[in-house]
Amino acid sequence: MTSSPFRDTREKPVGTDWWRGAVLYQVYPRSFADHNGDGVGDLPGIIERLSYIAGLGVDAVWISPFFKSPMKDFGYDVEDYRDVDPLFGTLADFDRLIERAHALNLKVMIDQVVSHTADTHAWFQESRASRDNPRADWYVWADAQPDGSPPNNWLSVFGGSSWQWDTRRRQYYLHNFLTAQPDLNFHNPAVRAAVLSDIRFWLDRGVDGFRLDTTNYYFHDQALRSNDPLPPDINRAPAHNPYDLQAHVHDKNRPENVLFLEEVRTLLDEYGAASVGEVGDADALATMLAYTAGDRRLHMTYSFSMLSPDASAAHLRRQVEQFEAAAAEPGQGGWACWTIGNHDAERVLTRWKGTGAPESFVRVMLTMLVSLRGSVCWYQGDELALEQADLPFEALVDPPGIAFWPEYKGRDGCRTPIPWQADAPHAGFSGGLDVKPWLPVVDAHRPRAVDVSEADPHAPLHYMRALLPWRRSFPALVKGGIRFLDAPEPVMALVREAPLRKLGPSLLIVLNLGTEPLQITLDDAPASVPMNVPGLPDAQRARRTGTHFSLPPHGIYFGALEA
């Protein structure tokens, strides 16, 4: 384990809220840019492309795991929380990345995967050696039932039982994901202290915040009670994975979790750092609210509610309204981070059937996302209108994709390398001519490479570069209130209310999320003065006459409310 050689001496803006309303750009390091030509993206490659990220107008970059790892789950199985895997570079490379990002006025958030470790982690190697060593209770161990079967019915997200027999201890250990990802025992205060110490290590190196992986998996029911089945009326399980048939009240979503999150928040507040927690659950709203309540736990949370196949205006509106209504209750508060794409979900262009009108689709979906109250996560390559890569079985490397093929093809299709140059070998992702990238560069992505987008003034990349700085100039969009207006599907209509009139106008926003032109009437739409959204093509500009709106396919209307 490598120790931090220095303490970050920058002034810590304790209590600042730069994260509130911020746009975070997710980088999946393996697929972003390969500097050394070995077929895998790395930290030096990210450094070379940071100016591209900054040029998009985002506020921060979130970097998925780059820690030392056996890579059975591609970095989400951590072997050493304080070192960079040689595949990605060195700690010195990370320090250079921080320095360069800050010079570009970019915040840096990193993935912290602490619900579990790799089975090669030194902690687990010691824990499994015996039942009475100093770290014997650092992981979740349990005896077999009298017939030798696992302690209960808990299931792994990646398939099968979440219990694995270990012949050394003659006990089962818990793994919510791969068998090679044993779960830490957060009921042990020494474990919590070690996790906080590892977080501090990266704070001392200058990171500005953390994306906390699987935050609702930290604690388990100490009585090891079996889960009940989900009630039939909310059973939305896909056929490929029985995990979704259970009500996960004992193996995750435990009430003890919030106390640990308060410890995390106390540490982060020392540095003015921020956090966004991933909440993976069929019904995540209550957990999202609990984890951000009262400004004393996580700063933000996000769920998979906008990563589903449902792209209806009603569904998207419902997610925001339910969160906002609950957050307004006394003692609640809370701040959401909305996302329509990440490394675990099918590419949004494919998932929401935007094929056929990729440029206008990306513009309206980006506009929708940054018009909501909350912060935003944007996944690398979505600004290029990349579709899900269709990979054959023999090209897959993702464990659940291999396990559940063909009904579920896994996550490889959204993780293929970014195309930087259409005509270059490996589309400019890697200079290693004789080394194949870790996932194929698909030919269908080449016409949407960065250099092609740069040369096309109508590419959605340019709209993003124009929209995000413009949005930042309106406090109503960054931190203001929100209320929706009733509108026919597939139209979303909302008002973003300025915190104070002197800080700028409140805004009316009307969006046609569909591919057909529409003529609608919104009787309760407040009077507004049309605004010129920079970078928006005329063919996508909506028009207003009184209460009547003419909305072209994927049409966008912004209006400043009259005083």
ZALUM-506762 format. One record per residue (C-alpha): x, y, z; residue in three letters. Coordinates in steps of 0.02 Angstrom, whole numbers, plus 50000, padded with zeros to 5 digits. Each point is the difference from the previous one (the first is absolute). Example, Ala and Ser with C-alpha at 12.3 -4.5 7.8 and 13.67 -1.06 7.14 Angstrom:
2
       x       y       z     r
   50615   49775   50390   ala
   50069   50172   49967   ser
//
This chain:
563
       x       y       z     r
   50000   50000   50000   met
   50071   50168   49948   thr
   49988   50149   50117   ser
   49966   50177   49945   ser
   50165   50096   49981   pro
   49922   50169   50030   phe
   49849   50089   50066   arg
   49906   50111   49881   asp
   50033   50179   50055   thr
   49867   50085   49895   arg
   49877   50101   50100   glu
   49851   49891   50041   lys
   49836   50091   49963   pro
   49905   49915   50140   val
   49813   50009   49977   gly
   50002   50055   49818   thr
   49868   49926   49886   asp
   50085   50000   49830   trp
   49921   49829   49972   trp
   49822   50064   50012   arg
   49939   50011   49821   gly
   50168   49944   49931   ala
   50024   49894   49844   val
   50114   49851   50028   leu
   50081   49911   49853   tyr
   50032   49815   50028   gln
   50160   49926   49932   val
   50014   49811   49991   tyr
   50191   49991   49996   pro
   50019   49835   49907   arg
   49907   50072   49850   ser
   50042   50185   49997   phe
   50175   50021   49931   ala
   50148   49880   49991   asp
   50165   50092   50015   his
   50124   49856   50005   asn
   49925   49893   49863   gly
   49961   49844   50101   asp
   49816   50000   49950   gly
   49934   50066   50166   val
   49964   50182   50042   gly
   50106   50078   50136   asp
   50028   50155   50107   leu
   50126   50081   49880   pro
   49870   49978   49863   gly
   49871   50091   50107   ile
   50126   50140   50034   ile
   50025   50024   49813   glu
   49812   50015   49975   arg
   49955   50108   50151   leu
   49990   50154   49891   ser
   49865   49913   49898   tyr
   49900   49966   50159   ile
   50023   50178   50064   ala
   49947   50065   49830   gly
   49831   49917   50017   leu
   49957   50124   50137   gly
   49983   49872   50139   val
   50046   50038   50180   asp
   50084   49839   50053   ala
   50068   49836   49937   val
   49952   49838   50087   trp
   50129   49864   49970   ile
   49949   49818   50021   ser
   50120   49888   50099   pro
   50184   50000   49956   phe
   50063   49916   50160   phe
   50108   49845   50006   lys
   49886   49854   49957   ser
   49997   49825   49927   pro
   49871   50073   49879   met
   49872   49862   50013   lys
   49870   50139   50006   asp
   50111   50123   49909   phe
   50055   50102   50149   gly
   49845   49984   50107   tyr
   50094   49865   50094   asp
   50133   50098   50094   val
   50159   49919   50062   glu
   50083   50157   50068   asp
   49901   50159   50034   tyr
   50158   50106   50006   arg
   50086   49956   49838   asp
   49972   50016   49813   val
   49996   49839   49900   asp
   50151   49993   49882   pro
   49875   49975   49859   leu
   49945   50181   50026   phe
   50164   50079   50051   gly
   50073   50060   50165   thr
   49959   50109   50148   leu
   50110   50133   49920   ala
   49888   49992   49846   asp
   49848   50027   50110   phe
   50083   50150   50083   asp
   50032   50073   49827   arg
   49819   49969   49954   leu
   49940   50096   50153   ile
   50118   50144   49962   glu
   49948   50010   49817   arg
   49814   49987   50039   ala
   50008   50138   50129   his
   50095   50109   49878   ala
   49853   49977   49881   leu
   49878   50044   50141   asn
   49935   49822   50006   leu
   49958   49914   50163   lys
   50053   49818   50015   val
   49890   49867   50078   met
   50055   49819   50013   ile
   49907   49837   50022   asp
   50013   49927   50175   gln
   49949   49817   50005   val
   49993   49953   50183   val
   49853   49882   50022   ser
   50117   49860   49948   his
   50181   49968   49952   thr
   50089   49880   49884   ala
   50032   49830   50074   asp
   50185   50037   49971   thr
   49995   50149   50119   his
   50118   49977   50148   ala
   49855   50024   50120   trp
   49905   49853   49928   phe
   50153   49890   49988   gln
   50027   50024   50186   glu
   49815   49984   50042   ser
   49978   49834   49913   arg
   50157   49924   50079   ala
   49915   49959   50165   ser
   49855   50043   50114   arg
   50106   50086   50132   asp
   50122   50114   49905   asn
   49994   50190   50022   pro
   49892   50021   49843   arg
   49894   49844   50022   ala
   49843   50108   50019   asp
   50040   50124   49860   trp
   49889   49907   49876   tyr
   49829   49919   50014   val
   50026   49818   50050   trp
   49866   49875   50049   ala
   49986   49815   50037   asp
   49910   49883   49882   ala
   49827   49937   50042   gln
   49995   49822   50071   pro
   49979   49929   49826   asp
   50151   50097   49935   gly
   49898   50126   49901   ser
   50030   50189   50008   pro
   49943   50098   50153   pro
   49847   50075   49913   asn
   49920   50036   49832   asn
   50097   50159   49954   trp
   50045   50011   49817   leu
   50143   50081   49906   ser
   49966   50138   49875   val
   50111   49906   49879   phe
   49908   49834   50019   gly
   49982   49857   50124   gly
   50016   50003   50189   ser
   50090   50146   50080   ser
   50089   49878   50115   trp
   50163   49913   49954   gln
   50075   49855   50098   trp
   50179   50025   50058   asp
   50096   49841   50044   thr
   50127   50091   50109   arg
   49876   50062   50129   arg
   49867   49871   49959   arg
   49874   50139   49991   gln
   49906   50097   49868   tyr
   50043   50179   49959   tyr
   49880   50128   49928   leu
   50022   50073   49825   his
   49861   50106   49927   asn
   50086   50000   49831   phe
   50138   49881   49938   leu
   50066   49862   50111   thr
   50166   50093   49983   ala
   49922   50154   50084   gln
   49976   49956   50185   pro
   49895   50124   50100   asp
   50079   50099   50140   leu
   49919   49991   50172   asn
   49950   50180   50036   phe
   49934   49951   50171   his
   50183   49991   50051   asn
   50060   50175   50051   pro
   50177   49958   49945   ala
   49937   49973   49823   val
   49912   50167   49998   arg
   50155   50087   50066   ala
   50108   49918   49866   ala
   49879   50053   49862   val
   50000   50180   50063   leu
   50189   49999   50007   ser
   50009   49946   49818   asp
   49879   50138   49951   ile
   50109   50126   50091   arg
   50151   49937   49902   phe
   49923   50062   49837   trp
   49936   50160   50078   leu
   50178   50038   50049   asp
   50051   49976   49819   arg
   49878   50136   49949   gly
   49842   49914   49938   val
   49843   50104   50009   asp
   49877   49862   50035   gly
   49945   49821   49981   phe
   49872   49898   49907   arg
   49959   49866   50128   leu
   49962   49833   49919   asp
   49855   49893   50064   thr
   49968   50109   50152   thr
   49848   49903   50057   asn
   50099   49837   50011   tyr
   50118   50047   50142   tyr
   49907   49918   50145   phe
   49912   49833   50015   his
   49875   49928   50123   asp
   50104   49923   50138   gln
   49866   49870   50034   ala
   50019   49943   49818   leu
   49812   49991   49973   arg
   49945   49942   49828   ser
   49918   50123   49881   asn
   49816   49988   49958   asp
   49942   49996   49819   pro
   49948   50162   49919   leu
   49810   50022   50002   pro
   49928   49949   49832   pro
   49936   50175   49964   asp
   50175   50074   49999   ile
   50091   49851   49927   asn
   50092   50073   49851   arg
   50134   49867   49989   ala
   50077   49966   49830   pro
   50000   49818   49953   ala
   50189   49986   50004   his
   50034   50039   50183   asn
   49904   49932   50152   pro
   50087   50130   50111   tyr
   49859   50118   49956   asp
   49870   49882   50071   leu
   50050   50039   50180   gln
   49960   50146   50115   ala
   50177   50047   50052   his
   49970   50060   50177   val
   50127   49892   50090   his
   50150   49993   49883   asp
   49998   50188   49961   lys
   49906   50161   50039   asn
   50036   49978   50185   arg
   49961   50144   50120   pro
   50177   49996   50073   glu
   50064   50068   49836   asn
   49950   50179   50034   val
   50109   50013   50154   leu
   50154   49952   49901   phe
   49955   50124   49864   leu
   49999   50135   50133   glu
   50179   49951   50043   glu
   50045   50014   49816   val
   49919   50172   49988   arg
   50094   50062   50152   thr
   50164   49950   49919   leu
   49956   50076   49832   leu
   49949   50164   50081   asp
   50177   50018   50067   glu
   50057   50019   49820   tyr
   49851   50081   49918   gly
   49982   49841   49897   ala
   49839   49932   49926   ala
   49919   49830   49982   ser
   49874   49916   49887   val
   49935   49830   50052   gly
   49938   49863   49885   glu
   49837   49925   50062   val
   49958   49841   49909   gly
   49826   49938   50043   asp
   49832   49966   49919   ala
   49923   50136   50109   asp
   50142   50120   50036   ala
   49908   50161   50045   leu
   49991   49973   50188   ala
   50183   49951   50007   thr
   50055   50148   49895   met
   49909   50117   50120   leu
   50066   49916   50157   ala
   50178   50008   49937   tyr
   49994   50187   49965   thr
   49884   50058   50140   ala
   50040   50156   50098   gly
   50166   50042   49915   asp
   50088   49883   50120   arg
   50024   49845   49894   arg
   50042   49989   49816   leu
   49993   50157   49894   his
   49910   49915   49856   met
   49932   49831   49949   thr
   49947   49924   49837   tyr
   49900   49845   49957   ser
   49962   49901   49844   phe
   49828   50078   49981   ser
   50051   50091   49840   met
   50104   49855   49937   leu
   49846   49894   49964   ser
   49926   49975   49825   pro
   49859   50121   50043   asp
   50036   50168   49918   ala
   49824   50070   50015   ser
   49981   50178   50060   ala
   49881   49936   50135   ala
   50128   49877   50070   his
   50141   50128   50003   leu
   49888   50131   50080   arg
   49940   49876   50130   arg
   50178   49961   50058   gln
   50039   50183   50029   val
   49833   50047   50078   glu
   50002   49855   50122   gln
   50176   50041   50057   phe
   49965   50187   50015   glu
   49837   49975   50094   ala
   50080   49884   50126   ala
   50155   50110   50018   ala
   49889   50148   50044   ala
   49933   49911   50155   glu
   50063   50071   50168   pro
   50170   49931   50048   gly
   50031   49924   49829   gln
   50086   50108   49871   gly
   50112   49909   49879   gly
   50069   50024   49826   trp
   49986   49882   49853   ala
   50126   49967   49862   cys
   49909   49952   49840   trp
   50078   49891   49867   thr
   49939   49918   49840   ile
   50158   49900   49965   gly
   50149   49917   50082   asn
   50116   49850   49989   his
   49866   49881   50066   asp
   49858   50045   49881   ala
   49963   49979   49816   glu
   50048   50157   49902   arg
   49859   50126   50012   val
   49986   50023   49812   leu
   49960   49815   49981   thr
   49903   49979   50162   arg
   49882   50144   49966   trp
   49983   49964   49813   lys
   50078   50159   49938   gly
   50070   49910   49847   thr
   49960   50093   49840   gly
   50013   50174   50073   ala
   50158   49990   50107   pro
   50048   50184   49994   glu
   49833   50073   50051   ser
   49971   49858   50124   phe
   50161   50035   50095   val
   49964   50186   50004   arg
   49827   49983   50074   val
   50051   49867   50126   met
   50150   50102   50058   leu
   49886   50152   50014   thr
   49872   49900   50099   met
   50132   49935   50119   leu
   50082   50167   50039   val
   49829   50083   50018   ser
   49953   49893   50149   leu
   50031   50053   50179   arg
   50155   49907   50056   gly
   50173   49960   49941   ser
   50040   49900   49844   val
   50111   49853   49953   cys
   50042   49987   49815   trp
   50082   49842   49932   tyr
   50150   50008   49884   gln
   49954   49989   49816   gly
   49816   50043   50017   asp
   50042   50173   49934   glu
   50056   49912   49840   leu
   49832   49912   49980   ala
   50080   49829   50019   leu
   49882   49854   49992   glu
   50017   49838   50097   gln
   50135   49893   49920   ala
   49933   49833   49941   asp
   50133   49875   50049   leu
   50003   49813   49965   pro
   50008   49880   50146   phe
   50184   49960   49970   glu
   50045   50184   50024   ala
   49917   50014   50171   leu
   50103   50019   50158   val
   49866   50059   50123   asp
   49959   49860   50124   pro
   49810   50026   50009   pro
   49990   50017   49812   gly
   50087   49833   49979   ile
   49894   49920   50137   ala
   49831   50061   49938   phe
   50027   49995   49811   trp
   49902   50017   49887   pro
   49853   50079   50094   glu
   50122   50123   50080   tyr
   50157   50047   49907   lys
   50085   50088   50145   gly
   50080   50171   50007   arg
   50137   49983   49869   asp
   49895   50085   49866   gly
   50003   50166   50092   cys
   50184   49984   50049   arg
   50084   49988   49830   thr
   50143   50123   49967   pro
   49966   50182   49957   ile
   50031   50038   49815   pro
   50113   50151   49988   trp
   50050   49993   49816   gln
   49887   49917   49873   ala
   50136   49941   49880   asp
   50137   49959   50125   ala
   50044   49823   50057   pro
   49887   49955   50146   his
   49909   50166   49965   ala
   50141   50093   50088   gly
   49962   49919   50168   phe
   50168   49911   50004   ser
   50163   50018   49906   gly
   50045   49818   50028   gly
   49981   49939   49822   leu
   50040   49819   50040   asp
   49893   49992   50158   val
   49813   49984   49995   lys
   49904   50111   50121   pro
   49925   49910   50149   trp
   49829   50017   49917   leu
   49975   50023   49813   pro
   49991   50171   49921   val
   49839   49980   49901   val
   49996   50068   49822   asp
   49826   50071   50030   ala
   50078   50127   50119   his
   50130   50066   49879   arg
   49883   50121   49909   pro
   49964   50078   50170   arg
   50181   50017   50055   ala
   50057   50158   50087   val
   50093   50067   49848   asp
   49844   49977   49892   val
   49894   50090   50131   ser
   50127   50140   50013   glu
   49987   50029   49813   ala
   49809   49998   50000   asp
   49925   50161   50070   pro
   49833   49911   50024   his
   50071   49857   50105   ala
   49925   49988   50175   pro
   50176   50019   50071   leu
   49994   50185   49954   his
   49828   50022   50075   tyr
   50062   49932   50166   met
   50146   50121   49996   arg
   49880   50145   49973   ala
   49859   49944   50115   leu
   50095   49963   50161   leu
   50086   50170   50021   pro
   49836   50086   49954   trp
   49906   49896   50130   arg
   50126   50046   50134   arg
   49956   50184   49976   ser
   49822   49970   50065   phe
   49985   49966   50187   pro
   49823   49937   49967   ala
   50073   49853   49903   leu
   50144   49963   50118   val
   49918   50013   50171   lys
   49823   50063   49977   gly
   49835   49916   50038   gly
   49900   49895   49878   ile
   49818   49970   49957   arg
   49926   49905   49855   phe
   49854   50049   49889   leu
   49877   49872   49934   asp
   50038   49960   49819   ala
   49955   49860   49880   pro
   50124   49860   49971   glu
   50138   50011   49941   pro
   50016   50181   50055   val
   50086   50055   50160   met
   49959   50175   50062   ala
   50074   50076   50156   leu
   50042   50162   50088   val
   50168   50028   50084   arg
   49978   50134   50132   glu
   50140   50121   50039   ala
   50056   50000   50183   pro
   49988   50190   49999   leu
   49935   50113   49862   arg
   50157   50105   50006   lys
   50101   49844   49956   leu
   49914   49984   49832   gly
   49834   49945   49928   pro
   49898   49844   50028   ser
   49989   49894   49844   leu
   49866   49906   49904   leu
   50065   49845   49910   ile
   49897   49896   49878   val
   50077   49846   49918   leu
   49935   49880   49870   asn
   50082   49835   50043   leu
   49923   49918   49846   gly
   50044   49987   49817   thr
   49839   50076   49929   glu
   49955   50185   49988   pro
   49866   50053   50123   leu
   49878   50143   50022   gln
   49946   50016   50182   ile
   49915   50123   50116   thr
   50060   50028   50178   leu
   49867   50105   50085   asp
   50100   50020   50161   asp
   50164   50047   49917   ala
   50057   50166   50076   pro
   50038   50146   49886   ala
   50177   49994   49937   ser
   50122   50082   49883   val
   50081   49875   49879   pro
   50186   49973   50029   met
   50133   49958   49872   asn
   50081   49839   50058   val
   50176   50004   49929   pro
   50048   49864   49880   gly
   49821   49940   49972   leu
   49961   49975   49815   pro
   49849   50095   49931   asp
   49919   49834   49954   ala
   49991   49956   50184   gln
   49937   50167   50067   arg
   49823   49999   50065   ala
   49884   50149   49977   arg
   49871   50075   50117   arg
   49844   50102   49960   thr
   49899   50038   50155   gly
   49969   49833   50082   thr
   50033   49904   49838   his
   50167   49914   49968   phe
   50064   49935   49835   ser
   50126   49864   50039   leu
   50107   49923   49863   pro
   50069   49824   50026   pro
   50107   50007   50157   his
   49952   50183   50011   gly
   50065   50113   50138   ile
   49924   50160   50071   tyr
   50076   50112   50133   phe
   49913   50157   50060   gly
   50041   50127   50135   ala
   49849   50030   50111   leu
   49937   50178   49999   glu
   50015   50091   50166   ala
//
